[in-house]
Amino acid sequence: MLTLDDFNFDLPPELIAQHPAPERTASRLLHVDCDTRRDRNFADLPQLINPGDLLVFNDTRVIKARLFGRKESGGQIEVMIERIVDRHHAIAQIRASKSPKPGSRIVLEDAFTLTVTGRTGASNEFFALELDGAGDLYVLTEAHGRLPLPPYIAHAAEIDDETRYQTVYARQTGAVAAPTAGLHFDEAMLATLKEVGAELAWLTLHVGAGTFQPVRVHDLAEHRMHSEQFEIPQTTVDAITRTRARGGRVIAVGTTSLRALEAAAQSGELHAGPAETDIFITPGYRFRVVDRLITNFHLPKSTLLMLVSAFAGCATIRAAYRHAVEQRYRFFSYGDAMLLEKNLESPDHAV
């Protein structure tokens, strides 16, 4: 039985990247294939892609989800939007000396007022909020909010972060965390991938703030994932079908792209359209869609470390992370990248 301790590792704090590389493609790339580890540069990626391969990107766009304000009683609060449900409703985490009660009102950034309508989430960890009066939460958060950098980045969001914590292909507004594997790509890289004969496809998964919530149970079977919205266009399903027919490989750019594709194929067939997923991928899972994964390095004891261990193999990932620490790779959102080959000895059943 796997436990939380199986996914722990020692990480020197100075290896946590606080700022992005000078250029998007200037990061390093660790290519991992079973017992083989090759130190590359991310700019080398097109050399590792075959004609006929398909790369699938998550085109979500990060909203300015972090806001400060006060309760009617005067107490200071910090709000982290988890999801904008529609123009007038959102769910959020709220930090305050005392949690606001249903029916109470909060004023954010001295600009707009919300009413707390209740609690929601698997453990009631989120607050349901309703905008008072006219307005549009998408517009108001963009005008008054702050970019929600991950908690392990020590500085407040700066002007450069507003560009570099978005992918160059971000189109669909709704995430509160970036799909960070995509941060390494620039327009020139995308063009080069097409020139070498690769095909590019897109999906949308709006990353929630729950992605940073730690696993709090020792027995992984007891953990429940936060739910996230995603949508896979029919054009992407068709592109995957073509890729399979010509013998190409499906390469997920980021764990969010992988989760969306695997969630949409739980019936055994990949389905297009909008949906939600709380899929929890751990070792023993059988991957139905994805052959290769481009990803960053992940937090100890995190669900994403469990996912990549399921994909490449637990021993392979442990060795790769030891190598990355020894070679001083940069970790997490603004850090370096990995190209993982799927463990071909994965079981033929899902758990």
Residue frames relative to the residue before (quaternion, step in Angstrom):
aa qw qx qy qz dx dy dz
M 1.0000 0.0000 0.0000 0.0000 0.00 0.00 0.00
L 0.3595 -0.7345 0.5359 0.2097 3.59 -0.82 0.98
T 0.1018 -0.7824 0.6120 0.0543 3.54 -1.06 0.80
L 0.7267 -0.4380 0.3067 0.4313 3.54 -1.31 0.20
D 0.6428 0.5555 -0.3281 0.4131 3.58 1.00 -0.78
D 0.5753 0.5962 -0.3759 0.4150 3.60 1.19 -0.41
F 0.7474 0.3671 -0.1935 0.5188 3.59 1.23 -0.35
N 0.4599 0.6489 -0.4626 0.3917 3.52 1.08 0.78
F 0.0764 0.7738 -0.6284 0.0197 3.57 -1.19 0.49
D 0.4905 -0.6527 0.4948 0.2975 3.55 -1.24 0.51
L 0.0251 -0.8040 0.5933 -0.0323 3.54 -0.77 1.08
P 0.3780 -0.7103 0.5397 0.2476 3.61 -0.63 1.02
P 0.5309 -0.6734 0.4044 0.3182 3.62 -0.72 0.99
E 0.6425 0.5525 -0.3391 0.4085 3.58 1.02 -0.67
L 0.6149 0.5442 -0.3579 0.4445 3.61 1.24 -0.18
I 0.5307 0.5947 -0.4254 0.4286 3.61 1.25 -0.03
A 0.3566 -0.7678 0.4939 0.1984 3.57 -0.42 1.24
Q 0.2296 -0.7889 0.5604 0.1040 3.56 -0.81 1.05
H 0.7750 0.1473 -0.0898 0.6080 3.57 1.24 -0.38
P 0.5481 -0.6172 0.4358 0.3587 3.60 -1.10 0.51
A 0.6386 -0.4819 0.4225 0.4261 3.55 -1.34 0.19
P 0.6732 -0.5179 0.3262 0.4149 3.63 -1.13 0.50
E 0.7661 0.1019 -0.0657 0.6312 3.57 1.12 -0.70
R 0.6502 -0.5593 0.3402 0.3855 3.56 -1.09 0.69
T 0.7631 0.3762 -0.2097 0.4819 3.59 0.84 -0.90
A 0.5127 0.6823 -0.3977 0.3367 3.60 1.26 0.10
S 0.4847 0.6611 -0.4453 0.3602 3.59 1.23 0.08
R 0.5273 -0.5971 0.4910 0.3526 3.54 -1.33 0.10
L 0.1999 -0.7609 0.6077 0.1087 3.55 -1.30 0.41
L 0.1578 -0.7679 0.6162 0.0752 3.55 -0.76 1.07
H 0.1791 -0.7856 0.5874 0.0759 3.58 -0.56 1.19
V 0.0634 -0.8263 0.5581 -0.0421 3.56 -0.53 1.25
D 0.0948 0.7694 -0.6213 0.1140 3.54 -0.77 1.14
C 0.7899 -0.2220 0.0795 0.5661 3.56 -0.11 1.36
D 0.8359 -0.1566 0.1199 0.5122 3.61 -0.63 -1.08
T 0.6092 0.5672 -0.3421 0.4359 3.57 1.29 -0.02
R 0.0141 -0.7831 0.6213 -0.0224 3.57 -0.91 0.98
R 0.0432 -0.8026 0.5948 -0.0137 3.55 -0.76 1.08
D 0.3124 -0.7417 0.5680 0.1723 3.56 -0.83 1.02
R 0.0488 0.7988 -0.5928 0.0896 3.55 -0.61 1.20
N 0.4400 -0.6072 0.5603 0.3518 3.52 -1.38 -0.22
F 0.5852 -0.5936 0.3965 0.3846 3.58 -1.05 0.66
A 0.5861 0.5887 -0.3660 0.4194 3.59 1.11 -0.58
D 0.6049 0.5652 -0.3458 0.4416 3.60 1.27 -0.34
L 0.4135 0.7640 -0.4489 0.2094 3.60 1.20 -0.36
P 0.6548 0.5177 -0.3596 0.4171 3.69 0.77 -0.80
Q 0.6087 0.5539 -0.3554 0.4431 3.61 1.15 -0.49
L 0.7003 0.4577 -0.2470 0.4889 3.57 1.24 -0.46
I 0.6198 0.5152 -0.3228 0.4962 3.56 1.34 0.08
N 0.2995 -0.7648 0.5464 0.1639 3.58 -0.89 0.93
P 0.5751 -0.5309 0.4694 0.4087 3.61 -1.17 0.41
G 0.7608 0.3366 -0.2634 0.4884 3.55 -0.88 0.93
D 0.5280 0.5980 -0.4256 0.4271 3.60 1.25 -0.11
L 0.2520 -0.7525 0.5925 0.1389 3.56 -1.27 0.49
L 0.1469 -0.7615 0.6257 0.0837 3.57 -0.90 0.97
V 0.1622 -0.7930 0.5845 0.0565 3.57 -0.84 1.04
F 0.1422 -0.8190 0.5559 0.0043 3.56 -0.61 1.27
N 0.3571 -0.6914 0.5858 0.2266 3.55 -1.26 0.58
D 0.1882 -0.8393 0.5052 0.0695 3.59 -0.43 1.24
T 0.2863 0.7653 -0.5269 0.2338 3.60 1.13 0.53
R 0.2489 -0.7511 0.5961 0.1362 3.55 -1.23 0.58
V 0.4308 -0.7175 0.4935 0.2368 3.57 -0.91 0.99
I 0.2858 -0.7424 0.5828 0.1661 3.55 -0.95 0.94
K 0.5234 -0.6004 0.4932 0.3496 3.57 -1.28 0.32
A 0.0214 -0.8968 0.4391 -0.0503 3.48 0.48 1.35
R 0.6487 0.5132 -0.3276 0.4565 3.62 1.21 -0.20
L 0.0610 0.8045 -0.5815 0.1047 3.56 -0.66 1.15
F 0.2458 -0.7542 0.5933 0.1369 3.54 -1.21 0.62
G 0.1446 0.7996 -0.5719 0.1127 3.57 -1.10 0.58
R 0.4260 -0.6817 0.5327 0.2647 3.51 -1.21 -0.55
K 0.4731 -0.6248 0.5382 0.3101 3.50 -1.30 0.43
E 0.6760 -0.4722 0.3598 0.4367 3.58 -1.25 0.23
S 0.6478 0.5279 -0.3128 0.4515 3.55 1.14 -0.66
G 0.5890 -0.5910 0.3553 0.4213 3.56 1.30 -0.25
G 0.5164 0.6606 -0.4144 0.3540 3.59 1.22 -0.27
Q 0.4576 -0.6969 0.4869 0.2604 3.55 -0.99 0.87
I 0.0543 -0.7978 0.6004 0.0054 3.56 -1.08 0.77
E 0.1922 -0.7160 0.6518 0.1596 3.51 -1.38 0.34
V 0.1516 -0.7945 0.5863 0.0446 3.55 -0.85 1.04
M 0.0666 -0.7571 0.6488 0.0389 3.55 -1.01 0.91
I 0.3386 -0.7539 0.5308 0.1878 3.54 -0.40 1.26
E 0.2648 -0.7444 0.5929 0.1553 3.57 -0.95 0.89
R 0.7838 -0.1295 0.1215 0.5950 3.54 0.99 -0.87
I 0.2720 -0.6925 0.6369 0.2018 3.54 -1.08 0.75
V 0.3172 -0.7859 0.5057 0.1613 3.55 -0.42 1.26
D 0.7379 -0.1779 0.1325 0.6375 3.54 1.04 -0.91
R 0.7845 -0.3598 0.2044 0.4618 3.61 -1.22 -0.06
H 0.7842 0.3285 -0.1557 0.5029 3.59 1.14 -0.59
H 0.7597 0.3366 -0.1895 0.5232 3.62 1.20 -0.15
A 0.0270 0.7784 -0.6258 0.0413 3.54 -1.15 0.76
I 0.2226 -0.7028 0.6394 0.2184 3.51 -1.35 0.18
A 0.0143 -0.8300 0.5510 -0.0854 3.56 -0.94 0.88
Q 0.4133 -0.6067 0.6017 0.3147 3.48 -1.42 0.20
I 0.0991 -0.7881 0.6056 0.0474 3.58 -1.05 0.77
R 0.1602 -0.7595 0.6256 0.0786 3.53 -0.91 1.03
A 0.2101 0.7563 -0.5879 0.1956 3.55 -0.72 1.13
S 0.6174 -0.5375 0.4078 0.4044 3.57 -1.21 0.41
K 0.7721 0.0324 -0.0230 0.6342 3.57 1.20 -0.59
S 0.4818 -0.7055 0.4361 0.2828 3.57 -0.69 1.10
P 0.4678 -0.6713 0.4887 0.3027 3.59 -0.95 0.81
K 0.4000 -0.7230 0.5184 0.2203 3.55 -1.06 0.77
P 0.6344 -0.5075 0.4061 0.4184 3.60 -1.21 0.42
G 0.7526 0.3352 -0.2879 0.4882 3.55 -0.93 0.98
S 0.6024 0.5530 -0.3689 0.4418 3.58 1.20 -0.31
R 0.3407 -0.7420 0.5484 0.1808 3.55 -1.25 0.50
I 0.1342 -0.7737 0.6152 0.0699 3.54 -1.17 0.70
V 0.2562 -0.7503 0.5940 0.1363 3.55 -1.07 0.82
L 0.1430 -0.8161 0.5580 0.0455 3.57 -0.68 1.11
E 0.8709 -0.0082 -0.0387 0.4898 3.52 -0.99 1.03
D 0.5126 -0.6570 0.3966 0.3850 3.60 1.24 0.52
A 0.5934 0.6058 -0.3315 0.4134 3.56 1.20 0.53
F 0.8085 -0.0542 0.0508 0.5838 3.61 1.00 -0.67
T 0.3465 -0.7523 0.5405 0.1477 3.53 -1.26 0.60
L 0.1305 -0.7729 0.6191 0.0476 3.54 -1.10 0.85
T 0.2776 -0.7230 0.6048 0.1856 3.53 -1.23 0.57
V 0.3727 -0.7002 0.5640 0.2296 3.55 -0.97 0.90
T 0.1522 -0.8311 0.5317 0.0575 3.59 -0.51 1.16
G 0.7892 -0.2202 0.1385 0.5563 3.61 1.21 -0.18
R 0.4936 -0.6102 0.5194 0.3380 3.51 -1.37 -0.30
T 0.0303 -0.7926 0.6090 -0.0060 3.55 -1.20 0.60
G 0.5371 0.6003 -0.4698 0.3611 3.55 -1.29 0.18
A 0.6876 -0.5060 0.3306 0.4022 3.55 -1.24 0.46
S 0.7863 0.2036 -0.1067 0.5736 3.58 1.09 -0.71
N 0.5213 -0.6455 0.3894 0.4000 3.58 1.25 0.50
E 0.3132 0.7914 -0.4760 0.2213 3.57 1.11 0.67
F 0.7167 0.4045 -0.2424 0.5137 3.59 1.23 -0.31
F 0.3437 -0.6987 0.5897 0.2143 3.51 -1.35 0.47
A 0.3222 -0.7090 0.5920 0.2076 3.56 -1.06 0.80
L 0.0884 -0.8220 0.5623 -0.0201 3.56 -0.76 1.11
E 0.1259 -0.7776 0.6132 0.0583 3.56 -1.15 0.74
L 0.4432 -0.6997 0.4995 0.2541 3.56 -0.88 0.97
D 0.3398 -0.7238 0.5642 0.2057 3.55 -0.93 0.92
G 0.8371 0.1680 -0.1308 0.5040 3.58 -0.90 0.92
A 0.7319 -0.4001 0.3155 0.4526 3.53 -1.35 -0.29
G 0.4294 0.6927 -0.5162 0.2632 3.53 -1.24 0.35
D 0.3051 -0.7222 0.5976 0.1679 3.53 -1.38 0.04
L 0.4155 -0.7442 0.4644 0.2404 3.57 -0.54 1.16
Y 0.5951 0.5545 -0.3764 0.4435 3.61 1.06 -0.60
V 0.6845 0.4745 -0.2751 0.4803 3.57 0.95 -0.92
L 0.6830 0.5083 -0.2939 0.4344 3.59 0.88 -0.94
T 0.6703 0.4763 -0.3163 0.4731 3.61 0.93 -0.79
E 0.6336 0.5240 -0.3385 0.4575 3.58 1.01 -0.71
A 0.6976 0.4812 -0.2692 0.4576 3.57 1.00 -0.82
H 0.8313 0.2591 -0.0853 0.4843 3.59 0.91 -0.89
G 0.6287 0.5785 -0.3362 0.3964 3.60 1.19 -0.36
R 0.3865 -0.6790 0.5729 0.2478 3.50 -1.42 0.02
L 0.5617 -0.5913 0.4521 0.3612 3.56 -1.12 0.65
P 0.3463 -0.7786 0.4890 0.1867 3.62 -0.74 1.02
L 0.1185 -0.8041 0.5806 0.0477 3.58 0.16 1.23
P 0.6053 -0.5782 0.3946 0.3789 3.61 -1.09 0.62
P 0.6266 -0.5925 0.3577 0.3583 3.59 -1.11 0.62
Y 0.6600 0.5066 -0.3266 0.4484 3.63 1.12 -0.42
I 0.5783 0.5096 -0.3986 0.4969 3.61 1.26 0.09
A 0.3793 -0.8090 0.4140 0.1741 3.53 -0.43 1.32
H 0.7180 0.4451 -0.2762 0.4583 3.63 1.02 -0.56
A 0.5395 -0.5854 0.4890 0.3565 3.54 -1.23 0.47
A 0.6485 -0.5418 0.3656 0.3902 3.56 -1.17 0.60
E 0.1653 -0.7830 0.5969 0.0572 3.52 -0.92 1.03
I 0.7349 -0.4096 0.2865 0.4584 3.58 -1.29 0.12
D 0.6610 0.5158 -0.3150 0.4447 3.60 0.90 -0.88
D 0.6180 0.5611 -0.3482 0.4267 3.58 1.06 -0.72
E 0.6189 0.5675 -0.3552 0.4106 3.58 1.03 -0.70
T 0.6826 0.4158 -0.2758 0.5339 3.57 1.25 -0.40
R 0.7646 0.4263 -0.2190 0.4310 3.56 0.73 -1.08
Y 0.6658 0.4427 -0.3158 0.5109 3.62 1.21 -0.24
Q 0.6099 0.4195 -0.3787 0.5555 3.54 1.21 0.71
T 0.4481 -0.6394 0.5385 0.3169 3.57 -1.13 0.57
V 0.5854 -0.5894 0.4166 0.3693 3.59 -1.18 0.47
Y 0.7198 0.4060 -0.2362 0.5112 3.60 1.24 -0.36
A 0.3230 0.7599 -0.5067 0.2481 3.62 1.21 0.35
R 0.0175 0.8320 -0.5508 0.0636 3.58 -0.68 1.11
Q 0.7695 0.3625 -0.1786 0.4945 3.57 0.89 -0.96
T 0.3075 -0.7999 0.4913 0.1555 3.58 -0.28 1.30
G 0.4880 0.6933 -0.4600 0.2638 3.57 -0.94 0.84
A 0.6156 0.5593 -0.3656 0.4178 3.64 1.14 -0.33
V 0.2450 -0.7417 0.5968 0.1834 3.54 -1.27 0.41
A 0.7217 0.1990 -0.2189 0.6258 3.56 1.32 0.39
A 0.4975 -0.6833 0.4517 0.2856 3.56 -1.03 0.77
P 0.4236 -0.6224 0.5762 0.3180 3.58 -1.24 0.46
T 0.2241 -0.8915 0.3711 0.1313 3.50 0.45 1.35
A 0.5456 0.5955 -0.4284 0.4052 3.64 1.08 -0.37
G 0.6567 0.5328 -0.3050 0.4380 3.56 1.11 -0.65
L 0.5290 0.6526 -0.4083 0.3571 3.59 1.22 -0.32
H 0.6206 0.5730 -0.3357 0.4170 3.61 1.20 -0.42
F 0.6499 0.5345 -0.3143 0.4395 3.60 1.20 -0.37
D 0.0807 -0.7457 0.6562 0.0826 3.54 -1.14 0.74
E 0.7267 -0.4396 0.2874 0.4428 3.57 -1.29 0.17
A 0.6335 0.5343 -0.3368 0.4469 3.58 1.02 -0.75
M 0.6404 0.5179 -0.3241 0.4655 3.59 1.00 -0.77
L 0.6416 0.5171 -0.3266 0.4628 3.59 0.94 -0.84
A 0.6525 0.5098 -0.3106 0.4668 3.59 1.00 -0.83
T 0.6533 0.5178 -0.3141 0.4543 3.58 0.99 -0.84
L 0.6234 0.5400 -0.3411 0.4511 3.59 1.00 -0.75
K 0.6432 0.5008 -0.3187 0.4836 3.57 1.03 -0.75
E 0.6490 0.5396 -0.3173 0.4323 3.57 0.99 -0.83
V 0.6927 0.4510 -0.2883 0.4833 3.61 1.06 -0.63
G 0.6418 -0.5813 0.3017 0.3990 3.58 1.28 0.15
A 0.4753 0.6494 -0.4587 0.3768 3.57 1.23 0.28
E 0.3172 -0.7051 0.5978 0.2120 3.55 -1.28 0.46
L 0.2380 -0.7641 0.5863 0.1258 3.57 -1.11 0.73
A 0.0020 -0.7847 0.6197 -0.0159 3.56 -1.04 0.81
W 0.3065 -0.7779 0.5387 0.1034 3.54 -1.26 0.52
L 0.0302 0.7327 -0.6795 -0.0229 3.49 -1.33 0.51
T 0.3092 -0.7336 0.5678 0.2096 3.57 -1.30 0.10
L 0.1021 0.7314 -0.6725 0.0474 3.54 -0.96 0.94
H 0.2849 -0.7719 0.5484 0.1488 3.55 -0.64 1.15
V 0.3037 -0.7837 0.5203 0.1515 3.55 -0.30 1.31
G 0.2636 -0.7872 0.5416 0.1319 3.57 -0.84 0.99
A 0.6489 -0.5131 0.3890 0.4054 3.55 -1.29 0.31
G 0.5441 0.6375 -0.3825 0.3889 3.57 1.21 -0.44
T 0.5113 0.6516 -0.4237 0.3668 3.59 1.21 -0.32
F 0.7074 0.4346 -0.2622 0.4918 3.62 1.18 -0.49
Q 0.4888 0.6587 -0.4479 0.3557 3.59 1.23 -0.04
P 0.4230 -0.7229 0.4804 0.2602 3.61 -0.77 0.95
V 0.4960 -0.5852 0.5362 0.3521 3.51 -1.31 0.36
R 0.1818 -0.8384 0.5115 0.0499 3.57 -0.60 1.14
V 0.6598 0.4751 -0.3123 0.4914 3.61 1.24 0.04
H 0.4940 -0.6639 0.4757 0.2981 3.56 -1.08 0.73
D 0.7091 0.3809 -0.2213 0.5506 3.56 1.06 -0.86
L 0.3975 -0.7585 0.4621 0.2303 3.60 -0.43 1.20
A 0.5798 0.6024 -0.3762 0.3993 3.59 1.11 -0.54
E 0.6681 0.5015 -0.2963 0.4630 3.58 1.22 -0.40
H 0.5552 0.6290 -0.3939 0.3754 3.61 1.23 -0.23
R 0.1462 -0.7695 0.6169 0.0768 3.57 -1.07 0.79
M 0.3727 -0.7459 0.5159 0.1964 3.55 -0.78 1.09
H 0.5013 -0.5845 0.5329 0.3508 3.55 -1.29 0.41
S 0.4384 -0.7002 0.5011 0.2578 3.57 -1.13 0.62
E 0.0857 -0.7947 0.6005 0.0214 3.57 -1.04 0.82
Q 0.4412 -0.6853 0.5209 0.2537 3.54 -1.16 0.72
F 0.0717 0.7862 -0.6133 0.0251 3.54 -1.09 0.70
E 0.0892 -0.7702 0.6270 0.0751 3.54 -1.32 0.32
I 0.1373 -0.7759 0.6137 0.0511 3.54 -0.95 0.98
P 0.3532 -0.7484 0.5169 0.2188 3.61 -0.59 1.07
Q 0.5968 -0.5565 0.4322 0.3839 3.56 -1.19 0.49
T 0.5996 0.5751 -0.3638 0.4211 3.60 1.08 -0.65
T 0.6481 0.5009 -0.3183 0.4773 3.59 1.10 -0.65
V 0.6130 0.5236 -0.3426 0.4824 3.59 1.02 -0.73
D 0.6573 0.5048 -0.3063 0.4683 3.59 0.94 -0.90
A 0.6405 0.5250 -0.3275 0.4548 3.61 0.99 -0.79
I 0.6428 0.5091 -0.3204 0.4742 3.59 1.02 -0.75
T 0.6266 0.5296 -0.3306 0.4665 3.58 1.03 -0.77
R 0.6569 0.5006 -0.3083 0.4721 3.59 0.96 -0.85
T 0.6378 0.5393 -0.3239 0.4443 3.56 0.99 -0.85
R 0.6465 0.5104 -0.3119 0.4734 3.57 0.94 -0.88
A 0.6675 0.5288 -0.3055 0.4259 3.58 0.91 -0.95
R 0.7489 0.3822 -0.2204 0.4944 3.60 1.03 -0.72
G 0.5647 -0.6423 0.3675 0.3655 3.58 1.26 0.15
G 0.4359 0.6982 -0.4595 0.3337 3.57 1.21 0.40
R 0.4624 -0.6669 0.5175 0.2714 3.53 -1.37 0.14
V 0.3481 -0.7064 0.5792 0.2107 3.56 -1.12 0.76
I 0.0942 -0.8082 0.5812 -0.0110 3.56 -0.59 1.24
A 0.2274 -0.7701 0.5832 0.1229 3.58 -0.58 1.14
V 0.2454 -0.7369 0.6128 0.1460 3.56 -0.88 0.98
G 0.8340 0.0646 -0.1044 0.5379 3.54 -0.10 1.34
T 0.5941 -0.5855 0.4295 0.3459 3.51 -1.24 0.58
T 0.6056 0.5565 -0.3726 0.4299 3.61 1.10 -0.53
S 0.6331 0.5047 -0.3326 0.4835 3.59 1.00 -0.75
L 0.6478 0.5194 -0.3186 0.4574 3.57 0.96 -0.87
R 0.6676 0.5075 -0.3166 0.4433 3.60 0.84 -0.93
A 0.6515 0.5111 -0.3254 0.4566 3.58 0.94 -0.82
L 0.6763 0.4935 -0.3019 0.4560 3.58 0.85 -0.94
E 0.6964 0.4643 -0.2883 0.4651 3.58 0.85 -0.90
A 0.6257 0.5330 -0.3406 0.4565 3.59 1.05 -0.70
A 0.6967 0.4775 -0.2707 0.4619 3.58 1.00 -0.83
A 0.7103 0.4229 -0.2526 0.5029 3.58 1.27 -0.18
Q 0.3114 0.7924 -0.4852 0.1993 3.61 1.18 0.33
S 0.6431 0.5172 -0.3299 0.4583 3.59 1.14 -0.50
G 0.6029 -0.5342 0.3638 0.4678 3.56 1.29 -0.29
E 0.7409 0.2635 -0.1684 0.5943 3.55 1.30 -0.31
L 0.4463 -0.7011 0.4898 0.2633 3.57 -0.93 0.91
H 0.1404 -0.8112 0.5668 0.0306 3.56 -0.76 1.10
A 0.3738 -0.6998 0.5666 0.2224 3.55 -1.09 0.80
G 0.5953 0.6013 -0.4297 0.3154 3.53 -1.37 0.26
P 0.6189 -0.5468 0.4108 0.3862 3.58 -1.33 0.06
A 0.1102 0.7748 -0.6165 0.0870 3.56 -1.17 0.64
E 0.3269 -0.6858 0.5935 0.2654 3.54 -1.37 -0.14
T 0.0829 -0.8051 0.5852 0.0496 3.55 -1.13 0.55
D 0.0638 -0.7392 0.6668 0.0693 3.51 -1.25 0.64
I 0.1866 0.8231 -0.5143 0.1524 3.56 1.18 0.62
F 0.1415 -0.7722 0.6178 0.0441 3.56 -0.94 0.98
I 0.1174 -0.8264 0.5505 0.0161 3.55 -0.26 1.31
T 0.0578 0.7857 -0.6077 0.1000 3.55 -0.65 1.21
P 0.6992 -0.4512 0.3147 0.4566 3.62 -1.18 0.28
G 0.6625 0.4290 -0.3710 0.4892 3.53 -0.85 1.08
Y 0.5589 0.6038 -0.3828 0.4202 3.56 1.28 -0.35
R 0.2881 -0.7367 0.5840 0.1823 3.59 -1.07 0.78
F 0.2991 -0.7675 0.5456 0.1539 3.56 -0.63 1.16
R 0.2677 -0.8088 0.5145 0.0977 3.54 -0.76 1.13
V 0.7926 0.3334 -0.1360 0.4920 3.59 1.06 -0.70
V 0.7898 0.3916 -0.1718 0.4398 3.58 0.66 -1.16
D 0.2452 -0.7815 0.5639 0.1053 3.57 -1.00 0.96
R 0.7867 0.0768 -0.0176 0.6123 3.59 1.08 -0.72
L 0.1694 -0.7949 0.5789 0.0656 3.57 -1.16 0.62
I 0.1727 -0.7283 0.6551 0.1028 3.53 -1.02 0.94
T 0.1501 0.8040 -0.5510 0.1657 3.56 -0.63 1.10
N 0.4794 -0.6191 0.5271 0.3303 3.55 -1.32 0.25
F 0.5822 -0.5272 0.4575 0.4169 3.58 -1.31 -0.16
H 0.2881 -0.8168 0.4920 0.0888 3.55 -0.88 1.02
L 0.6779 -0.5209 0.3639 0.3697 3.52 -1.35 0.43
P 0.5567 -0.5661 0.4755 0.3789 3.59 -1.15 0.53
K 0.8527 0.1478 -0.1338 0.4829 3.56 -1.19 0.73
S 0.4826 0.6800 -0.4299 0.3462 3.61 1.16 0.45
T 0.6095 -0.5556 0.4174 0.3816 3.56 -1.23 0.45
L 0.6350 0.5309 -0.3400 0.4464 3.59 1.11 -0.59
L 0.6093 0.5135 -0.3543 0.4895 3.59 1.09 -0.57
M 0.6214 0.5252 -0.3348 0.4754 3.59 1.08 -0.66
L 0.6368 0.5372 -0.3220 0.4497 3.57 1.02 -0.83
V 0.7067 0.4410 -0.2894 0.4716 3.61 0.75 -0.95
S 0.5976 0.5438 -0.3611 0.4656 3.61 1.15 -0.51
A 0.6289 0.5156 -0.3253 0.4826 3.56 1.09 -0.69
F 0.6899 0.5036 -0.2807 0.4378 3.56 0.98 -0.86
A 0.8159 0.2704 -0.1150 0.4980 3.58 0.76 -1.05
G 0.5783 -0.5584 0.3879 0.4509 3.58 1.23 -0.40
C 0.5457 -0.6573 0.4096 0.3202 3.57 -0.87 0.95
A 0.6848 0.4788 -0.2980 0.4615 3.60 0.82 -0.95
T 0.6286 0.5454 -0.3292 0.4462 3.56 1.03 -0.80
I 0.6896 0.4684 -0.2833 0.4741 3.59 0.89 -0.91
R 0.6180 0.5332 -0.3606 0.4514 3.61 0.94 -0.72
A 0.6775 0.4828 -0.2901 0.4730 3.57 0.92 -0.93
A 0.6484 0.5248 -0.3190 0.4499 3.59 0.99 -0.82
Y 0.6736 0.4820 -0.3013 0.4724 3.59 0.96 -0.81
R 0.6069 0.5232 -0.3618 0.4765 3.61 1.02 -0.65
H 0.6468 0.5140 -0.3103 0.4702 3.57 0.97 -0.89
A 0.6595 0.5207 -0.3123 0.4432 3.59 0.90 -0.91
V 0.6489 0.4948 -0.3208 0.4809 3.59 0.99 -0.76
E 0.6593 0.5157 -0.3091 0.4515 3.59 0.90 -0.91
Q 0.7453 0.3959 -0.2079 0.4946 3.58 1.03 -0.85
R 0.4610 -0.7338 0.4066 0.2893 3.57 1.33 0.29
Y 0.1665 0.7575 -0.5988 0.1999 3.56 0.81 1.00
R 0.4321 -0.6757 0.5363 0.2629 3.56 -1.26 0.50
F 0.2893 -0.8197 0.4850 0.0955 3.55 -0.78 1.11
F 0.8305 0.3003 -0.2494 0.3974 3.48 -1.50 0.45
S 0.8785 -0.2004 0.0404 0.4318 3.56 -1.35 -0.21
Y 0.7720 0.3072 -0.1646 0.5316 3.58 0.91 -0.91
G 0.5122 0.6922 -0.3823 0.3351 3.56 1.28 0.17
D 0.7286 -0.4097 0.3324 0.4367 3.52 -1.34 -0.41
A 0.4579 -0.7062 0.4948 0.2163 3.54 -1.35 0.19
M 0.2377 -0.7245 0.6248 0.1681 3.51 -1.40 0.24
L 0.1730 -0.7022 0.6719 0.1596 3.53 -1.32 0.48
L 0.1057 -0.8262 0.5533 -0.0016 3.55 -0.46 1.27
E 0.2749 -0.7179 0.6167 0.1695 3.53 -1.06 0.86
K 0.5196 -0.6545 0.4466 0.3196 3.59 -0.97 0.80
N 0.4802 -0.6413 0.5250 0.2870 3.53 -1.10 0.80
L 0.2940 -0.8007 0.4988 0.1541 3.58 -0.38 1.20
E 0.6400 0.5079 -0.3357 0.4688 3.58 1.26 -0.09
S 0.3230 0.7493 -0.5152 0.2621 3.59 1.23 0.37
P 0.5683 -0.6288 0.4015 0.3470 3.61 -1.02 0.72
D 0.4973 -0.6717 0.4697 0.2845 3.53 -1.23 0.43
H 0.6868 0.3910 -0.3188 0.5232 3.58 1.13 0.57
A 0.4144 -0.7023 0.5249 0.2439 3.54 -1.18 0.56
V 0.1226 -0.7635 0.6262 0.1000 3.52 -1.24 0.54
